[in-house]
Amino acid sequence: MPRPLIGLTTYLADAQWGEWKLPAALLPAAYVSCLQAAGGRVVLLPPDAPEAAADVVARLDAIVLTSGEDVDPALYGAQPHPCTGPPARERDQWEWAVLAEALARDVPVLGVCRGMQLMNVHAGGTLIQHLPETVGHHGHNLHGGHFSPHAVTTVPGTRIGALIPGTRQVATHHHQAVDSLGAGLIVGARTADGTVEAIESTRHRFAVGVQWHPEVAFDSAVVHALVAAARSAPNPAPGPIAESKVRIRRGTPEVTPSTPAS
């Protein structure tokens, strides 16, 4: 049986290698390595025109919305906090369109860190823009440029709870988190301070978000579950909910908030 083809969204960033310093579409190699080790084939999905999402998703067996920049607060009707990073609107609009198309086709989706937050916002939820102000500590992001361990406890009866029962240490690096939960989503895990650490859809075959970074653990049950879901069914034609959620304006691309996706 062919290995499932899994698309991973990427950053657009200035990068340096050898004698070159150029804008690049890039992603930490751990994402690729962990999915290959779990039995998937990987393709990278740099930001593209939102209208290309249908053609791209139609060729894939699963999607990973990866980590990265803060989601634009305009998408959930908020003003930016002083600690919120500058918006990556081109990436936001592309990943929004990819997610909408994947959900419409019931293609398995895993959101990691930023990816989980985008899933929540897409469903009509909101975000805490600077978590230390809410929880009173920096335990979710102790050191810049490094993952830190902390414990999460999963919710019995959820998909995440079945994959990772009880409490365990995970790799974390985030200063934002889910606030109000989007429509059709349930909480799959929390930390002791109450922070939402996993969400999952009640409406789709496999649409799971984790606030931690499963790509740094090669035996990750979450990654293996995504690959298993990708193997389990063909990519169907989109249903009526596959309408565009993104509007492009002349000049700076801008994502327009919409009603929650189903």
Helices and strands as residue ranges (DSSP letters): E 5-9, E 11-17, E 20-26, H 29-37, E 41-45, G 50-52, H 53-57, E 62-65, G 73-76, H 89-105, E 109-112, H 114-122, E 127-128, H 132-135, E 148-154, H 159-163, E 167-172, E 177-178, E 185-190, E 196-201, E 207-210, G 214-216, H 221-232
